[in-house]
Amino acid sequence: MQGLILNGSKNIFEVECEDGIIRDCAIKGKVLKAGEGYYNPLAPGDIVDLDDSSLEDDKGMIVDLVPRKNEFVRWNIKKRQPQLLAANLDYLMIVTTPDQPPFRPRFIDRALAQAEYENITPVIVCNKYDLPASQDEDFQERLAAWEDIGYKVVRLSAKTGEGMEELANLLENKLSALVGQSGVGKSSIINVLDNNVVLKTGSLSQKYGRGTHTTTKGSLMHIEISESLVGGVHGMNADIIDTPGVRRFLLHDISAENLQLYFTEFKPFIGKCTFGMSCTHQNEKGCAVKTAVEEGKISPVRFDSWQRIMDELKTGSFED
């Protein structure tokens, strides 16, 4: 029998089994070969093989992992290991805000690069679009820069309902993960999408304007989209993984030299510099990437973000 990982920690995972029963399952032998090297061997969205002979009404044993379509990973700096956040995704929903907590465009650029590396389709979800800061010129320039290179940006407010219908239609019949800093409103968005789901939402730190952690571990939930968001249509469903909020999102398995490969707008120009693939895109003559920036084919703010993230990867010193 196979099962779907809903959530879990350490060696016990909540698995939705093919017979419709949700069981608490441990990894047989306590080590899953496919999960070696990760802080956590399994993530919500994973499909696993179960030992039929060990199945009970509420328990079971995991014996193997079905190969993943994709996986979304971040580098856990505290544990000094890669941390699996979600698997087998149709969409990665990168949630941000114009304010409360403060807008962090490099958080989004890192997540976009990791999604490109894993061949996951990203969507940028801007919550709290009802706040005055949403009309800030620099903020709008950033959103436009992402849209210009082909990324979908959804502007919404879980508080007012603005933009929620657009998001609901994107999510229908898909498996999506919500990723973002603490306090951006991931749980609030889910509460609006499905009136039957009530997730705890957190407040912001008055001193720092940052969110507090209310989701402590990733969890996959099946939701029925509220009829009010989809013109009264009944029975529209979606699968959503709510991931824990993170202060910083750090890249995994992407080197400073290869980062350019995962900034999608760089691709037409990579290798066409005078110095080919050895060009650093800094001060070399005949640099096709720098020329593209000067001609407006690459956004200056994205080029600056690429430089800063590349420096982080080289030095190990990370900014917000």
N, C-alpha and C positions, 0 to 999 in steps of 0.2 A: 504494500500500500504506500501511496505517496501522501504528502501533506504540505501545507503552506505555512511558513513561519509568520506568525502575527507579531510576536515580540519575544523577548527573553533576556536573560542576564546570566553571566557565569556559565553554568552547564545545564540550566533548565530553560526550555523554550515552550511557548504556547503554540501549538500546532493545530491548524484546522485540517482534519484528515478527510480523505476521499469519501468516507462513509458519513460525513456531516458532523462528526463528533470532534469537539475541541479537547485536546489532551495536553497535559504537561509532559514533555518528553525530554529525556536526557540523551547525551551523545554516548553511544555504546563505546566503552573503553575510555571515555572522557576525552579522547583526542580525535578530531575529525581531520583527516589528512588534507583535504581540500582547503581547510581553514587555517592551516599552520602559517605562522608569521603575522597574523592579524591579532589585534587587541581582543576582538570578538570574532569567533569563527563563523557565525551566521548572522543574518540581518533580516528584518521584515521584508517580505517579498521573495525570499529564497524558497525553492521547492526541494524537499528532502525525501529520501527513501526511508521507510520505517521497517523495523523487524516485525513481521506479521506475528511471529510466535510470542512476542513480548507484549502485545497489545492487551490492555485492560480497559475498563470502562472510562477511566480518566487518566491513564498513564501509557507511556510507550517508550521505545528506544529508537534513536536516529542512527542509521548505519552509513548513510552516504548523502552527498549533495548532488542534485541534478545540475549539470553545467549551466551557468548563468548566461542570460542574454547580455547583461551588463551589470555593473555594480558601481555604486557611488561611494567614494571613500574620501576621508580627510586624514591628514597627518595629525595624530594626537600627540601634541608636544609634551604633555605631562607624562604619558605612558611611553613615549618614544617608540610608538608603533602605529601602523595604519589602522584606522577604525572604520569598519563597514557601517554605513548609515542606511542603505537601502539596496535592493537588488531587483533586476528584471523590470526596469521602469519603462514606461512610455514617455513620461514627461518628468523633468526636474523643475519644480516651481521654486524659483529663487525669490524669496519674499524680502522686501525692503520697505522703507518709509522715507518720506522727505524730512521727517523730524520725529523725535520721541519714539525710539532712540534716534540719535543723529544719523544722517545719511552717510553710508560707507561704500562709495563706489568701487574701491579696490576689493572689498569683500565679494562684490558681485563679479568683478573681473576674474578673480581667482576661481570662483565657483563655475563661471562660464568655461574657463580653460579646462578645469577638471571634467566638466560635462563633455566638452569636445574630445578630450583624451579617451573618455569611456564610450563615445558614440551614443550619448543620451541627448534627446532634444530638450533644450532648456527654454523656459518661459520666465520672464522677469515680471513679478507681481508687485506692484507698488501699492501697498495698503496705506490707509490714513491720508488718502488723496484729498480729503476735505480740509486738511490743515492749511493755513496760509502759506507755509513754507513750500507747498507743492508748486507755487507759482514763481519760486525763485529762479532767476535766469540761469545760474550755473546748474541747478538741478534739472531744469528742462533741457539744457544742452547735453547733459549726460544721457537722459532718456532718448533724445533724438539720435545721439551717436550710436546707441545700441540698435535702435530701429533702422538706421541707415545701413547697417551691415546685415540686416535680415533677422534680427532677434525679435520675437514677439514680446511686446510690453503691454501688460494689462493694468490699467489705472483703476483703482477701486477703493472703497471705504466699507469695511465691515460694519462700521457704526451707522452710516447713512444708507447703505445698500447700493450705492453707486458702483457700477461695473461688475456687480456680483453675477448678473445674468450671463455676461460674456465669459466669466471664469467657469461658471457651471456648465455651459455648453462645451467648453474645451475639455473638461474633466470627464464627461460622460463616457462610460464604458472603458475607461483607461485606468492604469495604475500609475499614480503620480506621487512624488514625495515633496513635501514642503520643507524647505531648508532656509534658515535665516538666523539672524542674531536674536537673542532673547529680547522679548518686548515688541517685536515687529507685528505680532498679532496672528500668528499661525493658528492657534487654537480658536481665536475669535472668528476667523474666516471659516473654519470647519463648523463651528456652532451655527453660523448663518446658513451655510450650505445645507445642513440637515437639522431640522428643528428637534429631532429626536436624540441628537448627540449633545451632551452637555460636558464640555471639557473645562477644566479649571483654567482661568486666565489670570495673568499676573499684573502687578503694577510696576511703574518705573521708579527707579531710585531717584529721589529728589536731588541728591547731591550730584550724580553723574548723568542722569537722564538715560540710564541703561535699564534694560529689562532684567527681571529676576527669573530664574529657571523654574518653570511650572511643569514642563514635560521633562521627566528625568530619564526616560528611555524611549527609543523609537517604537512606534506601534502602528500596525496596519489595521485599518477599519474599513468595513463595507458601509457606505452611506447611501441613503435614498435622498436624492436631491429634492429640496423643498419645491413643491409645485408652484409657489409664488414666484420662483426665479425663472421658471421655464414655461410661462404662459399656461399654467394649470395642467400641464402634462403629468400624469401619474406614472410612477414606476421607473423613472430615470435613475440609474445607479452609477456609482463611481467607487473606486478603491483608492484610498489615500493613506500615505504613510506620514504621520506627524513625527518629525525628528526633534530631538532636544535642541534648544537654542544654544548657539555657540558665540563666544565673544569674537573669536578669530577663526577664519577658515584658512587652513594651510594646505598647500598642494602636496599630493603624494605621487611619487614615481615620475615626476616631470622635472627635468634638469633645467638649469638656467639657459643652457645653449638651445634646448629644444622647445622652450616656452613659446617661441615665435610660431611654431607649428600649430599651436592651439589658440592663437589669436587669428580668427578666421579671415579677417580682412588683409592680413599679411601674406596669405598663401599665394596670390597671383604674382607677388614680387620676390619671394624667397628664391634664391639661386640665380637671380637675374642681375645681381650686383656685379661690378667689375671684379671683385674678389670672390665671387661665387658664394658658396655656403660658409666660407670662413669670414665673411663680412660681419662685423659686429653692429652695423647700423648706427655707428656713432659719428666718426669724423672722416671716414674713408671717402675718397673721390669715386664717383660713379655708383653710389649706393642707391639702388632702386627703391628701397623702403623709405629712405629719407626724402627722395624725390617725390614719392607718393604722398608723404606728409605735406610737403611744400605745395603740391598741386591739389590738396584737399581730398585725395583718394583714401587717405588714412586720417582719422580724426586725431588732432594733436593731443586731446585728453586721453585717448586710448593709447597713443604712442608713449605718453608720459607714464601711464599706468603700467604698460609693459616694461618700461625701464625700471620702475620702482620695484615691481614684483621680481624681475630678474635679479636686481641687486639683493633683494631679500634672500633669494635662493642661493646666491653666491656667498653672502656673509652670514646667513642664519639669524640676522637681526630683522624682526618683523614689525611693521607699522600697522596701525588701524586703517 
